[in-house]
Amino acid sequence: MTSSSPASLLDLDLRPGAPPLLHADAAGDAAGWAAAHRDSLRAVVLEHGAVLVRGLGLAEVAGVADVAGRLTTGLVAEREAFAPRASLPGGLYSSTPWPANQPMCMHHELSYALEFPGLLLFACLTAPASGGATGVADATAVLDALPADLVDRFEREGWLLVRSYTDEIGAPWPEAFGTADRGAVEAYCRANGIEWAWQPDGGLRTRQRRSAVVRHPVTGRRCWFNQVAFLNEWTLAEEVREYLVDVYGREGLPFTTAYGDGEPIGEDVVALLNEVYERHTVREPWQEGDLLAVDNVRSAHSREAYTGPRELLVAMADPVRLADCSPTVAVGGSR
């Protein structure tokens, strides 16, 4: 199926099981194409939640940065990162390091922060030999498919993220917060509704409560917007979870999530969330030079396991404040 609205100048393919696909006739000038079709492209993303652009021929950091600059209103610097990833010229990042043989389940980038990117751009420089697709899922459809009583609880209580920063797993706190100054970290936490506690070994433990359901800042659509499943211990591979619990204990896990009142979220609930995500996931195998644009509030994204080299660049853009998305709970560390 081909659609000409709202992107009347673009060849938009709508296919079951795949994100909308735009065929770009860039003629070797990806930045020029992006500048000429910026409004149409963004209209497609707003309507559908994501779009894959094929034919731009993206092959290097500078070219991706140029395209990102033409398509966005401003880039977002990552804070509270979970894994150390390279910061690249032009405000780009490498993709999050994650074992190639393990999938990365659905999530919304930085949904635990008070300011997060409204738009994500993923550019494929090297396509994997197999797997590795970046899936997307409509957050409104996911919300509608979840049990009403579960949604009601998360709307009332929000969700709680508990983190223990260490030097062994994930990004150490100086890297996650962009400073080794404890006072600056405390000031950031205070300003962003995060409870913190310094540990005897020099580590840091934090707790923050956020809304699990928000309204899209432009369309007003209700969206399931969080990382409840992705950052929960039950999403980890069994052997990984057992190792972390054995080494750090349940109270010292590098990260986990809970209901807003602090009650643990059961394995059955996490399995349900991931099953609903999977039912609403669309995906398209990467080709080198592709660009995937994702509305970070309307759509969650994931990553399949893969084989062979895979290189993606990421631009986080168009900052959005949680306060502008009709949050359902007050910001804080706990109820």
N, C-alpha and C positions, 0 to 999 in steps of 0.2 A: 504493500500500500504506500502510495506517495501522497504527501500533503504539501500544499503551498501556503498554508496559513498557520501562524502569523508571519512566517519567514518567506514572503512571497518571492524573494529573489534567490532562494536556496532550495536545493534538491533534498527534501527531507523524506527519508524512508521510515515508516512505522511498521515494525514487524513483531509478531508475538514472541515473547521471551528474550527480546533484545532491546537495548536502549534506542531511542530515536537516532538515526544515522544521517549525518549531513555529508554530502559529497562536495568537497571544496575544489573549485577549479582555480588553484592558487597561482599557477603558471610560474612557479619558482619564487613567488613573493608572498610568503605566508603573512608577514606583518602587514603588507598592503591589503591583503584579503581580509585580515582581522579588522583593520580599521574601517574598511568599506562595509563590512557586514556586522559590525559590533551590535547595533541595536536589534537587528533581526535575530542574531544568535542569542542574545540575552533574553529576547522575547520567547524563544523556543525553550530555553532553560526554565524560565518562569512558568511557562505553561505545563511542561512535561517533567520538570525536576532534574533532568540531565539530558545531555546530547553528546554523541560521539562524532567528532569531525574527522573525516578521512580525506587525505589528499593534500595536506599542508606540507608534507615532506620535512617535518621537524627532525633535525639531526644533531643539534649541538645546543649547549646551554645558552649562548647569546641569542640564538634564534627563538628559543622558547621564551626567554625573558622579554624579548621584543614583542612577541605575540601577546604575552600576559599583560604587558604594559598598555597595549591597544585595547584589550578587552575588559579591563578592570578599572575601578576607581581608586584603588589603593591596596597595597599588600599588607598582610598581617604578620607580625613577628610572633613566633611560637614561644609560649611560656607554659610552665608546668608540663614540660614534655615527658613522655614515658620512656622514650628510647633515644639514645644519642644518634642524631642523623646530621649529615653534613649540610652546612649553610653554604649556598652557592651564589655566585654573582647574580645581580639583578633581583635579589630578594627571593630566590628560589631555594628549595630544599631537595635533598635526596628523599626517596621514599623511606618509610619507617623500616628499619631493619627487623626482620621477622624470619624465623626459620623457613626455608623454601618448602620443606615437606609438611608444614603445618598451615592450615588456612587461617586467615584473619577474619573474624566474624564481623557482622554489620555494626557500624557505629557512626556517630556524627562527630566530626573533628572538633576537638576542644569544647564539647558540649558541657563540660564541667567548669568552664571559665565564665566570667561575667561578660567578656567580650570574645567573640569567636568569628571565624570567617563565614561570610554569607555565601561565598562562591569558592569552589575548589577547581583547579585546573591540573589535570594529570597528563603529562606528555610522555609518549613512549619512544625512547631512543633505541632500545634493544628489546625485541619481543622474545619471550621465552620459547623453548622448544615445544613445550606442552603446558597447558594450564596457565595459571597466573592472571586470569581475567580479573578486572576490577568490577565486581557486581554492584548494582544499585537497587535500592528498594524504596518505594513510595511510602513516606512516613505517615501520610494520611490514611492510606490503605492499610498499613500495618496497625495503626491505632484502631481503625474500625473493626479489624479482625480479632483483636484481643478481647478476652472476657471483660464484660462491663465492670464486674466487681473488682478485678485487678486494676483496671484503669482508674476506677474511682479512688482506690487506695493510694495509688501513685499520684493522682491529682491532689489529694488531701495532704499527703505527707511528703511528696517529692522522693528523691533518692539520695542516698548518702555514699560518698566516695571516701574510702579510707586508704591511705597510702603510707608505706614505710620506705623512705629513700635510703638506699644503701649504695656502696661502691661496687657491689658485685652484680646486681641485676638492674637493668634499666638505666635511666639517666640519673647520676648522683644529683643531690639537691643543688650544688653550685651551678651545674649545667642546666638543670631544669628551670631554675629561677634567673639564670643569667648573671649571677653574682655570688661571690664567696663571703660576702658581708652578712653575718647573721642578722644584724639590725635591719638591713635592707630587706631581707627575706621576711622578717617579722612584720615590717611595715607593709609589704605586699600582702601578706596573709591578712593583716588587720583590715586593709582597704578592700579585700576581696572576699570577706566573710569566710575565712578559713581558720579553723582551730589548729594550733601547732604545739608540738612538744619535742624538745631536743632530747635525744637519747644518750645514755652514758657512753656509747661507743662513737659518738659524734654524728650519728644519723639523725634523721628528722621524720617525725610521724605527723600526718595531717588528716583532718576530717573536714569535709565540706558538703553541705546540703544544697541541692539544686532541684529545680522543677523538672519533672519527667515529661510533661506535656506542655507545649507552648503553642502560640499562634504565629503563623508566618508574618514577618514584619510588613510585607507588601500585600499579600492576598488575604490575610486573616485566617487562612486554613489552620485547623487544629492538627498538630503534628506530634507524633511520638518521637521526642528529641532527647536522647540521653546516651549513656554508655553502660547502662545497667547490666546487659548481658556480656558485652565485650570485655569489661574489666572485672567480671565476677570470677571467682576461683573455679566455679563449676564449668566454665567455658574452656578452661585449660585442658590439655591432654591429661588423661588420668595419671600417667607416670610423672608428668611435670608437677601437677597439683600435689601429689603425694610427697614428692621430693621437697617442695617448698614448705608444706606443712610440717614435715619432719625436721627441716633445718631451722625454720623461723617461727614455727608455731602458728596457730590460727590468728592470734592477735598481732603477729609481726609479719604477715604476708606482705610482699611488695605492693600489692594492691588487691582490693576486693570492693564489692558494693553491697549495700543493705537498703532496706526500706528506710524512709526518712526518719522513723522513730528509733532506728538502730537495730531493729530485728533482722537477723540474717535472712537472706533470700534463699529459698530451697532449691535443690538441684532440679526439681520438677518444674519450677517456675522458669528457671534459666533455659531449660530444654524447650519449654513452650515458646518462649520468646524467640529462640533461635529457629524453631520450626516455622513459626509465623513469618519470620524474616525470609527464610528459604522459599516459602510459597510465593512470596512477592518479589523475589529477586529476578532481575533481568541482567543478562551479561552478553558480551561480545568478545571473542578472542582478540587480543591486541595485534595490530600490525605496526611495524616501525613507521614513525612519522605521525601516528594518531594523536589526537587531543581529545580528552574527555572532560567536559565541563559539568560540574555537579552543583546544584543548589544545596548547600550544606544543611539547611533547615528542612526543606521539603524531602530530601533524599538521604538515606543512610548509604554507606558504601562498605565494601568488603574486598578481600583478596583471596583468590584460590591458591592452593598449593601449586607448585610448578617445578619443572625441570629445565636445566640449561640457564645460561645467563639471562638476567632480566634487569633492565635499567629504565626506571621511570623518574621523571622530575615532577615536583609538586609546587604549585603556587597557591598560597592561601590568601584570599583577597576579600575586599569589600566588607570591612568589619561591621558586625551587628552587635548591639548590646542586648543582653538578656532582658533588661528592663523594658525594652521596646517590643518584647514578644509575649506580653501578658502572662508573666510567670504566676504560678498558682501557689507557691510557698515563699516565705521570706528567706532571704539568703542567710546562711549560717552554718555552723559546724554540726549542730544536732538540734533536735526539737526541745 
